[in-house]
Amino acid sequence: MKFRFSGKSGLQLPLVSLGLWHNFGSEDPFDVARAMLLHAWDRGVTHFDIANNYGPAPGTAEMTFGRVLREDLAPHRDEMIISSKAGYLMWDGPYGNGGSRKYLISSCDQSLKRTGLEYFDIFYSHRYDPNTPIEETMQALVDIVRSGKALYAGISNYPADKQQECYDYLRAAHVPCVIGQYKASILCPETLQENLPVARDDGSGFICFSPLAQGLLTNRYLNGIPAGSRASKNVFLRPEQVTNDVVAMAQRLGAIAEQRGQTLAQMAIAWLLAKDVTSVIVGASSVTQLEDNIQAINNITFTEEELQAIQCAVSPRL
Ligand SMILES: NC(=O)c1ccc[n+]([C@@H]2O[C@H](COP(=O)([O-])OP(=O)(O)OC[C@H]3O[C@@H](n4cnc5c(N)ncnc54)[C@H](OP(=O)(O)O)[C@@H]3O)[C@@H](O)[C@H]2O)c1
């Protein structure tokens, strides 16, 4: 595995990180989740990205991770970077959602209990909350770090104009924002244009999520919607998003990937790594998928012709 520094901090992250949003909850087979976590670890993936609400049921991805850590990986805790977040709905009432100090600190405490960890390496404000002053949310992150519940603070999904406010507040409090987490892929390049330059100028890291557009940028849907796939679950990826146009685009992109000696998933991850990002958080539902994704790091350079061909494959009429 190769590593990059997160912005101008001393924290290095692997080019490929593993996310536990899907396929690690109480409704998923524990043996598969465990196998993926151990495979990731064996392949040098030192960064595991979780959030309070990952499951389903919400909270159970943290429990799965905690169990594997306890039973298999405990001696390696100091070799790992484990992140969690709070920001989206986690429990009923006014204190289980958003960016209030009450929510972030209570949720961080709950996440530590579920994982069995003494501290997170990175704790994120998962989203910008327009109903809470940014100062309150950022001060909660500062206090989470100061109280030893996390080593670094991060933000996720903040609009570019709020991003700088976060950086400024955190730096003034001597808890600089180590990283920003944003959705980015060949199909979703907007954050690379809007948020990545703000992070880069500030010296903060930038980590991409949903690099495979939840599976659309892979061979997963070339022959219909397989049982058990994310689209078949009809929650975050809906069957109607798997259109003939999307499948045709995946086929065009797959042909370019093949010429590069890569799978489409590998090319989609490599395309992000060729930008100035710190790491790419992949999801997976099997060890085979995860290994496919990790091998993206073997070729992360693109010719100008390849980049144009990818652009053309995504927007054939341009
Ligand atoms: N900060 C935030 O707001 C936020 C939001 C979303 C995600 N995230 C983070 O980012 C992580 C990744 O997000 P994501 O799961 O949406 O990422 P993704 O990598 O775009 O999608 C993962 C899905 O794609 C399919 N897949 C993965 N590798 C494949 C391969 N090699 N071949 C074929 N299909 C493959 C699998 O679908 P099947 O399950 O159908 O097999 C897998 O579940 C999350 O786990 C989480 O840690 C953060």
The ligand as an ORCA input file, in Angstrom:
! r2SCAN-3c Opt
* xyz 0 1
  N     -19.444     11.272      4.568
  C     -20.535     10.833      3.997
  O     -21.581     11.493      3.991
  C     -20.502      9.510      3.312
  C     -21.576      9.132      2.475
  C     -21.474      7.902      1.822
  C     -20.369      7.097      2.002
  N     -19.362      7.483      2.847
  C     -18.189      6.624      3.089
  O     -17.670      6.138      1.868
  C     -17.667      4.715      1.857
  C     -17.833      4.207      0.470
  O     -19.116      4.595     -0.042
  P     -19.883      3.637     -1.030
  O     -20.089      2.323     -0.380
  O     -21.052      4.372     -1.568
  O     -18.719      3.466     -2.143
  P     -18.628      2.863     -3.584
  O     -17.266      2.276     -3.586
  O     -18.991      3.899     -4.590
  O     -19.737      1.714     -3.689
  C     -19.568      0.492     -3.055
  C     -20.487     -0.551     -3.689
  O     -20.110     -0.768     -5.050
  C     -20.091     -2.151     -5.343
  N     -18.706     -2.536     -5.609
  C     -17.598     -2.177     -4.908
  N     -16.496     -2.661     -5.480
  C     -16.879     -3.354     -6.570
  C     -16.182     -4.059     -7.559
  N     -14.848     -4.128     -7.551
  N     -16.905     -4.653     -8.540
  C     -18.245     -4.563     -8.572
  N     -18.985     -3.893     -7.661
  C     -18.297     -3.279     -6.658
  C     -20.662     -2.862     -4.115
  O     -22.052     -2.927     -4.306
  P     -22.913     -4.201     -3.820
  O     -23.114     -3.956     -2.343
  O     -24.132     -4.093     -4.640
  O     -22.105     -5.425     -4.106
  C     -20.328     -1.905     -3.007
  O     -21.194     -2.035     -1.904
  C     -18.773      4.362      2.846
  O     -18.658      3.037      3.344
  C     -18.563      5.395      3.910
  O     -17.481      5.031      4.732
  C     -19.405      8.672      3.486
*
